[in-house]
Every structure is written in structure tokens, then in C-alpha cells.
Amino acid sequence: MKKLAVILAVLVLLSGAVAAQYHHPVYMVGGDWTTSTSTLYNRGIYKADHTGSTINVSLLVPLHYYCNAFIMDFDNKNVVVAMSGTTSTSSSYGTPRGGLFRYDVANKVFTRIYGYTQPSTMGYTTAYDVKVDHNGDYITNCYEYRRAYPSPEDRVWRIDRVSGQVTTLLASTCVGRPAYWRRQTCINIDTGHLLLPDSTSQTVGTQVHHPILELALDGPVCSWWYWSAPVGNWDTLSPSHYGTPQNHRNGHVEGPYREYAYQIRHGGSKTTLCRLGGFPPGITRFVGGVEFDLATAPSQTWIGTPNKSTSPYEMWLCRIDRAQCSTMTSALVWRGPYCHSRDFDFYRGRHIQTVRIAKHKWDVLLDCPQYPRKTYVLALSLSGVRPGIPLSDGRNINLEFDLLTFMSVNGLLGSMFNRGPLVLDANGWAKATIDSSSIGPLGCPLWLAMAVLDRQAPCGIAYLPDTYVMAL
């Protein structure tokens, strides 16, 4: 069956140009702030272009307050930022602040997605992270303070992309104890649910110490459980806002922090993978935004932006091979005013995104800007991502081949799955559709994998984006 899938997708070994193994090397970094009179900090979110031998840095999103997280929007063009709030009325902080905002990169305009809009002295919203779910809606873990509230608390919300309606998915009352969801989250590739680090450290019947929760994004409110052990201890790995990278090859949460790389397994607690080495000059520990680069690549690699916090202040872009943690490849982003890199993301790196257009109907947005007019294959699976289909050049299609894969690749699903034009347009964009209205909700995850084809590339594949998971 797997051999047949490879043939159907034109995955044959051909000589020619080198295929892209990782994301296009243009990144989003930064997120700090300063007052209008201070020159100590570089403020805002920057685009770091490493397509050349050195990194070209340019301001992407101007900010005047703390940005805890930033991601590409569902359209892979605009940027969504999660901002801290404050009761201060000082004009030095400027806007945006307090909530979620969308920044139109082309027109340089902010619009508010959500935030408490009454006078700041009466309350504020602090959004700690934001994800776009399979419906194109926004999921944010935040702290909402209002003087009118009897007990302000941390919550997880869904914000409807179109109407702006807010639905509480999780609150402290759901877990029966104080909870502090102030770290960055991720979408679990195995389920489509949210993985939510909890900064709580207390004894409530049993000890609860920095676990990772899993939260269902569809279905009843407060549908949650412990993904790691209640003493998962992810917080000591990620003391501020720095990511919850999940390894698609094994499903574990893994990442570098300070002098080590750590791992948390489903149902387990933290273990050490290795001691890091090969730091840039003047940096002795990894503290900064970090993500896995393409999970389809031959080598599992973290990439992120540790900072040197003493003068002269520096930010570095570092790539760490998971199998050889004793070395890392580094490039200087900038030297000068300090910029704390509060997050890290791949600019224009949202290659597959589903957006609900009606009940049980979704558009599938495909966007690979570096590959205009290339043909593509889009495949579905109900069987998961592991072990997937290995390619002879070392890459891996993270999709388990099943009957649905065969039918989707060959266009045998009728109106339930329209693969789109099978050729990216002049901007590298295409749209497919999924329609499960004839069968209703299945209550299970569905995985989507895409390959951009080129007969001159190894294995006939020019680019292999990460597999995408959605709830069906």
C-alpha cells in the first residue's frame, strides 16, 4: 500500500536540483517594547531574512508594549499578535495593548480581534498566546481582569473569526483549583486538541506541578485532561513564553532550554535528552523563542533566537540538530539595543489551513509562496502521522497511508473532497474543499499532507510542508 502511495504521488527518485529541506529561511523574531524615550530596547516584531550569507533585519510589526506571541494569520499574509494589558493610563505605552490584534502587513494597519475596551483603570486583557484552529477561529489563553468581576482569572477562549463571538473553553472553575495558563501552546498533531502548559504548583489532594493539559477544541466546554503527568514540570523548561514544540515523528514535547534539551512524553514527566553545546560567543544558555523546523526534513532540527543579555546586546539565530545537540549553527541577527525575542515563527510559513465556510464544510487554503505554478498532491488520512512514508533522500511524509489516502489522491471522494486545481497559482496559492455534511460529525481527527512536485527535485518533490490535523 505504501509503495502504491509513493507511485501515485510521483515520488520517484530523480536526480536534479536540491529540494527544500526546511522552511524558507525568513523568520519573525522579537516582540519586546520600550517607551518612546528609551533607546535600550529594539521594539516590535522583526522580519529576519536569512536567504543570503548574512541576516537582513527589517521592522515588520511596530509595537509599543509587550507582545507575548505572534503567528501568521489564517491567510498566511497578515500577522496576529497577543498583547499584554495594563491598568496604567500612560500614553507612553501606546497601542495596541491588551488582547488580540491583527496587523495588515501590506497596509500597515492594526485591527482589534478581541480585548477589554473599557477604560484601562477598570480592567484589561492579557493574551499570552494565540493559535488558529481548524475552523479559522482564534484560540487564546489569557488573563481577564475587570473590577466588576468577582474573581478575575485565567481562561482559554475561542474567538469566532467572523462574528467576534467569545466562547470560554476552559476556566479555573473547570479544573477545581487556581490555574495559570501563561505559556505558549501548540496543537497536538495526534488529536487536533490544544496542548496547554499549566504554571500551577500546589497540592490539591495530590501534587500538581507544572503539567501540560490537553483541551478539546470541539464539543462540551471544560473538556480537558492531563496530557503529561500532573508533575510534568514543563515550566522549568519554559519559564517565560517560549513555546511548546512537539516532535511530529514521536509525538513528544521537546525543546532546548538553558544548557539542556528536554523531553516530555504523553503521560510522563520531564527527562533530559542531551546537554547543549556550540553556543555563539558570549551566550552560555538557550533562552528565547524556539520551534521545530519542518518535521518532514531528514534531520529533526530546532531553530530559535537566544539572546545575549549583557552589553553589547545580541540576538542570534541558532539551529540545533536534535541528534547532535553538542553543536549548533548560529548567525548573528543584530547587535545593539537589546531585544528580548519573546516568540519565534516562520514568516509566510502557514502552508495548510482549513477555514469553516458552513456547517461541516471547510475551505482548505494551500499557500507555498516560493513555488508558484508548481503542481501539488494533497492527501487525507484517518490513521495518523506515524511512521509515515520514508523517502530515499531522508525526508518523511508524515502520513499513514490508508484507504482514504488512496481515494483522496485519486480523486475518488466526489463532492466530499475537492483537491482544487492541483497547480499553485502565480502567488503559490490554491484552494481545496472538504464537505462532510452528508455524514455529519465523526468526532475524530483528519490529517492532511501536501507535496509540491518538481520532476527535477529529489524524489520528484520540491517541498514537503508539515502535516496538518483538523477535527472532522
N, C-alpha and C positions, 0 to 999 in steps of 0.2 A: 504494500500500500504506500509506504513512504517513498519507495523508488518511483512509483507511479506519480506521486505528487510532485516530485522533482522534475519528472519529464513534462508534466502538464504545465509547470511554471517556467519551462525553458531553462531549467537550472542545469546546464551542461558546462563542463569545464572547457573554456575557451581562453586562448592567450590574448593579450592586448593591454589596454590601459589599466592602471591600478584602481580598484573600486574604493569608494569612500568607506573607511572602517569605523569612523566616528562622526559625531555631529559636525556640521560645518563650523569651523573654528571662529565663531563670533559669539560673544557671551555678554550677559548682563551682570554687572557687579555693583557693589556699593550699597546705598540706602541710608547713609547717615545724614546728619543735619548739622546746622550751625545757625547762630544768629546772624543778622545782616551785617554786624560789625566785626565778627570774628573771622580770622583767616587761618585758624588752626586746622579746620576740617575741610575736606572736599565734600560738598553736599550733593545729594541727588543720586540717581541711578545712571550708570555709565555703560556705554557700549564699548567692549574691548575686542577689537578686531585683530585676530592673530593669523590672518591669511598670509601675511608676509613674514619676514625674518624677525621683525620686532612687532610689538603690540601697539596699534593705533587706538588711542582712547578719545572718546567724544561723549559729551553730555547727551543722554537720551531722555531722561525724565527729570525736570527740575523739582527739587523738594526744599522745604523749609522746616521740616520736622521729622521725627523718627519714622522711617519706613521699616516695618518688621519683615515684610516679604513682598515678592513681586513675581509675576508669571506672565507669559503671553496669554492674551485673551483667547476665547474660543475661535476667533477668526485668524489667529496666528499673525496678526498685524499690529494690534494695539496692546497696551500693557495694563494689567490690573495690579494695583498696589494696596497693601494692607497697612494702614496708618495707625499710630498711637494717638490717643486723645489726651486732653488736659483740661483742668478747670481754670487754668490761667487765662486772663484776658489780654496778655501781652501781644502786641502786634508783631513782635519780633519773630514769633513762631509762624506767622503766615498761614497760608492754606496750600494744599489740602492738609487736613489733620482730622483724626478721629473717624475711622470707618474704612470702607472700601471705596476706591475710586478707579475709574478707567481713564487712561491717558491716550488720547488720539495722537499718535506719533506724527502723522502727516500734517495735521492742522494745529498741533501743539496746544490742545485744549483738554482740561480735566472735566469729567462729569462724575457726579456722585452716584454710586451704586447703592450704598447704604451708610448711614451714620446718624447719630443723635443730633438733631439740628436746632434744638433749643439753645438758649444762652449757655456758654461753656460753664458758667458758675453753677448751673443747675445740674450738670451731668456731662458725660462724654462716653464715647465708644472707643475701645482699643481693639483693633483687629490684629491678631497675631499671625495668622496665615490665611491663605485662600487657595482653594482648588476649584477647577471647573469639572462638574460631574458629567455623567453620560447624557444628561438632558440639556447640557449647555448652561445649567444653573450654577450659582456660586455657593460653595461650602466654606464657611469661615468659623474658626474657633476664636472667640472674642470675650472681652470683659465689658459688661454694660453697667455703667454707674449712672443712676439717676436719684436725685434727692427724694423723689416721690416713691421710689422702690423701697419696700420694707427691708430687703436684703439683696443688694447688688451681687451678682455672681458671674462666674464664667459659664458660657454657653456655647453650643455648636448650632449654627443656623444654616438653613438653606435659603437663598435669596433668589427668587424667580428672575431669570434673565430679562423677561419681557415686562411683567407686571410690577416687579419690585417687591412682591409679597414675601414676608419673612415667616418661615416656619422653624420652630425650635425642634431640633433633632435630639438634643441632649442637654441636660442641666444637672446641677448638683443634686437636686431632689431625686433624679433618676437613679443615682448611684448610692444615695443614702449617706453621703458624707461630703465634706468640703472637697472640691476638686479644682485643679489649676491646669487648664489646658492652654499653655502659653508657649508651646514649642511648635515647630513646623511638622506637618503631617504628610502622609502620602496615601495614594490609592493602592490598596492591596491588589497586586496583579493576579492573585489566585482567586479572588472573590468579587472584586469591584467595590468592596466596602472601604471605609476610611480607617487608616491606622492612626491613632491619636495618642501621642505621648502624654502621660499624666505626671505632673510635677509633685503630686501629693506624697508626703512621707509621714505616716502616722500609723497607729494601731487602732483599728475599728473591728473588734472581735479577733481578727487576725492582722498581721502586719501587712501594710500596703506601702510599698516603697518604689516610687517612680516606675510604674508599669506602663505597658502600651495597651490601650484599649482598641477594640475593633467595633466600629459603629456602622450598622446597616444604613444605607442612604435611601433605600426604598422601604416601604412597609410601615409598621407602627412606630410612633415616637418612642424613644428610650430603648430601642432595640440594640443593646450593646453587650459585650462580654470581654473578658481578659484575653488579649491575643498572646501576650507574653505571660510569664508567671507574675503574680501580684508583686513580687520583688524583682521585677525585670531590670530596674536600675539603668534605664536608658538615659536618665537625666544627667548622670555623671559623665556620660559620653557627650552630651549635648547641652551644656549649661546655659546657653542663651537661646538662639533661634535656629541653630544650624542643622536643619534637615533631618530626615529620617530615610536615608537611602535604602531601597530594597533591591536585593540582588535577584533578578528575574530567573537566573539559572538554578537557584536553590530555594528561593522564597524567603530567605533570612534577611533581617535588617542588619546592615553592615556599614561601617564608616570609620574614617580616621578622626581621632580627637587627641589633642596634645601629642604625647610621644608614641601612641599606640593606635592600631586599628582593632576595632571590636566587632563582635557579632552577637545578635540576639536571635535565637530560634523560636519558632512558634511554640508556645507553651513553656519556654525555657527562660533563663536569665542570661546576663551578660558574660561572655567569655572573650579572651584575648586572642586575636588572630596573629598578630605579629608586632614587633617594635619597628616604628618608622625610622627611616634614615635618609641621608642625602638632602637635608633641608637647604634652602637658599642661605647665603651668608647673612648672619645676624638673626636668623629665625631658628628657634630650637623646639618649637611645638606647633602643631597644626590647629589653629583656631580660626574659623572662617567658614563661609558658605561652601558646601560641597555636594556633589551629585555623582551618581554613576554616569559615565558616558554610555554610548549605545550598548545595550545589553546583548545585541546581536554580534558584536565585534569578537574577533578571536581571543583577545585578552580583556579580561574584566578590569576596568580602569576607573578609579575615582579622579575627578577633576574639581578643583576648587581654588579658593583665594585666601590663603593665610596672610596675616598682616604682621608687620614689624611695628610694635607699639612704642618704640623709643626713637628719638631723633638720630639720624634722618629717617622719617616715617616712610615705610614702603609697603606696597601691596604686590604680591606675587601670584601668578597663575601656575599652579602645580598639578602635575599629572602623576598618579601613583598606580603602578601595576599591582593589582591585588596579590598576584603570585610572587612578587619580588618587592616587598614593602621596604626593603633596606635602601632602595634607591628611588628617586623621583626626578622627573624632568620639570624644570622650572623656567619661567620667563618673567621678567620684571614688568608689571603693569604700569606703575608710576612711583616716583619718589618725590616727596614734598609734603604738602599739607596732609594730615592723617585722614584716611577714610576707612572706617570700620565696615568691612563687607558683611552686611547683615543677611545677605542671601546670595544665591547664585542660580542663574538659569541660562538656557541656550536660546539665544536670540533667533526668532523665527523657527523654533525647534518643535512646535506643536504640529506634528505631521498627520496625525489621525485624530479626529474629534467628532463625536456624534452629537447632534442637536435635535431635540424633540420638536417636531412640527405639528403633531396631532397625537391623539391617544394611540399608543402602540406603534407610532410611526416616527422614524428618525431620518434626517439627512446625515450622511457620512461625509465630512469635509476632509479632503486629502490635499495636503499642501507641502510640496517639496520644492522651494523656490530655486534651488540650484540645478534643477533638472527639467527645464521647460521642454515641452513637446516630446518627452520620453513616454514610452508605453509602460504600463504597470499591470501588476496582478494583485488582486485583492481577494483574500481567502478568509473564511469563517471556520470556527471550530467550537464544539461544545465540550471538548476534552481537556482543555488547559494548555499550558505552555511548555511543559517538561516531559521528556527530554528534548522534544522538538526534532528538527531535521538538520543534521550537520552538513555543511558544505565542504568541499575539498580544499577551499582556501582558508579554512579555520573558522569562518563565520557560522552562525547558527540561526536557523529560522525558528524562533521561539513559539512554536505552534504544534500541537499534537494533531496529526492527520487522522480524520475520521470521515464518516460518510458525508457529513455536512461540508467538510473541506472539499471533497470530490465534487459535490453538487455545486458548490459556490464557485469554484474555479472554472467549471464548465458551463456556467450559466443555466443550471437546471432547476433553479428555485422559483422561476416565474416572477410574479409581482412581489413576492416576499423579499427578494434581494435583487436590486438592480445594481450591477457592478459599475455603472457610469460609463463614460466614453472609452475607458481603457487607454486613454492617452492624456497626459497632462497638458494643459493649455500653455500659452506663451508665458504665463506667470508661474508655471509649475503647479497649477491648481486643477482639481476635478471634484466632482460630487457624485456619490453613490447614494442609495436609499435602502433602508430596512423597514419592512412593513409586516408586523406580527399580529395585525388586527384580526386576522382570520383564525388565529389560535389563542389569542389573549395572552395574559402574562404567564410566563413559565416559572418565574421565581428562581432563575438560575443565571449564572454568568455566561456571556458570549464573548469569545475572543476574536479579534480581527488582526490579520497580518497583511502587510503590504510589501511588495518588492518592486523597485523601479528598475526596468530592464534596459540592457545595452549589450548588444552582441559582442562588443569589443572589450567588455569588462570581465574579470574573472567570474566564472560560473554564470555568465550572462546577466549578472545583477550589478548595477551601478550603485545602488543604495538600498539598504535594508533597515527601515525605521524600526523603533521598538514596537512590540506587540501592544495592542490596546484592549482593555477589558471594559465591558459595559454590562448592566443588568438588563435582562430580557424579560 
